């Protein structure tokens, strides 16, 4: 599974993941039904620090290219007002994570 596939199932802002009640939960929680970009990376790649780091760097690379900033903060980008689930899916697909 890829992180973008989790975001397609459900996306959130302001928490790594949420359960069906909208309560913030750990991204690997079995009750999680939606994730932010970072939460999806942690849920998919969190068992391997190396894989997580590689996925994180790929996402940062895509954001850097898009935004032209030195070190974009994925959580701030995910949580920006007006951000959409489709934009987050597209970013993670472009990063191939």
C-alpha positions in Angstrom: 0.0 0.0 0.0 1.1 3.5 -0.7 0.5 6.6 1.5 -1.6 8.2 -1.2 -4.0 5.3 -1.1 -4.7 5.9 2.6 -5.4 9.6 1.8 -7.8 8.5 -0.9 -9.7 6.5 1.8 -9.8 9.5 4.2 -7.9 12.7 4.8 -7.7 15.0 7.7 -6.1 18.2 8.9 -4.9 19.2 12.4 -4.1 15.6 13.5 -1.9 12.7 12.2 -5.0 10.6 12.0 -8.6 10.5 13.3 -11.1 7.8 14.2 -14.7 7.6 13.1 -15.7 10.0 16.0 -13.2 12.6 14.6 -10.9 12.2 17.6 -7.2 12.5 16.8 -5.4 9.1 17.1 -2.0 7.7 16.4 -1.5 7.2 12.7 -1.0 3.4 13.2 -4.1 3.1 15.4 -6.4 0.4 14.0 -9.4 2.8 14.6 -7.9 5.4 12.3 -10.1 6.1 9.2 -8.4 9.3 7.9 -4.8 10.6 7.9 -2.8 13.7 7.1 0.1 13.5 4.8 2.6 12.9 7.6 0.2 10.4 9.3 -0.1 8.4 6.1 3.6 8.3 5.7 4.0 7.0 9.2 1.2 4.5 8.8 2.6 3.0 5.7 6.4 3.4 6.2 6.6 3.6 10.0 7.9 0.1 10.6 11.2 1.0 8.9 13.0 4.2 9.7 14.9 4.0 6.5 11.8 3.6 4.3 10.1 6.4 6.2 13.0 8.7 5.8 13.2 8.0 2.1 9.5 8.6 1.6 9.7 11.8 3.7 12.6 13.1 1.6 10.7 12.4 -1.7 7.7 14.4 -0.4 9.9 17.3 0.7 11.6 17.2 -2.7 8.3 17.5 -4.6 7.2 20.3 -2.3 10.5 22.1 -2.6 10.1 22.0 -6.4 6.5 23.2 -6.3 6.9 25.9 -3.7 10.5 27.0 -4.3 11.3 27.1 -0.6 14.3 25.5 1.0 12.6 23.3 3.5 8.8 23.0 3.2 7.0 21.8 6.3 4.7 19.0 5.1 2.3 19.4 8.1 1.8 23.1 7.4 1.2 22.4 3.7 -1.3 19.7 4.5 -3.1 21.9 7.1 -3.2 25.1 5.0 -6.7 26.6 4.7 -8.2 25.6 1.3 -6.0 22.6 0.9 -7.9 19.6 -0.6 -7.8 15.9 -0.3 -7.1 15.7 -4.1 -4.1 18.0 -3.8 -2.6 15.8 -1.0 -3.2 12.6 -3.0 -1.6 14.2 -6.1 1.5 15.3 -4.1 2.0 11.8 -2.6 1.5 10.2 -6.0 4.0 12.6 -7.6 6.5 11.6 -4.8 5.6 7.9 -5.4 4.8 7.2 -1.8 
